[in-house]
């Protein structure tokens, strides 16, 4: 009976995974089919690998958009980790007046929809004369900090206090303890934060669409919109571009999936 229940459970999980993967599978398959076939036989399989859609996407500057998104994502994630790690360490290990209030104020950012402040941010950027990359990296960092602080703090709390006390005895300051003791141990949590924030920044559209003015600075989600005109859309190039956009995140997740699972379950048993 237990074996049958296990088979049933595994079968349900497999069907659920297939349901989530089906749009991605269809996108990848469709990217190798001519646009005419996509319209007449949307669920058909490619007779041969047609690379013309990827050539069209490349001619549409998909390579430039990919580089722009990579740069914006790397800078945003690096700044988020650099700011959230000291904050998480302070809330996890230090005692100071108003710590709970300040932490609650930071975590309130999880309740604010990022795009609800789109118009005020646009007015602020216009008043300051800030545009393109600086205009989007700022909001990315601001809205990425609450979740990052929450995850890193949960992991830092689990680190034995004896390690911190030993480092203090050796003469290490708090910054040295953070970067030399806590950060190496907290690699699963850091990987989790990096993946979550990279996925959000990589796929974010409204901020990039509104704040980026120069065509050469467009990120990948904004660049994909250029493949769709007012009356017609190059669906082959769009599917090829979406496939190119998904592959880096899939590779990143597969490389760090073990760390991500450990990072998400930190503090679950305490």
Order of alpha helices (4+ residues) and beta strands (2+ residues): alpha-alpha-alpha-alpha-alpha-alpha-alpha-alpha-alpha-alpha-alpha-alpha-alpha
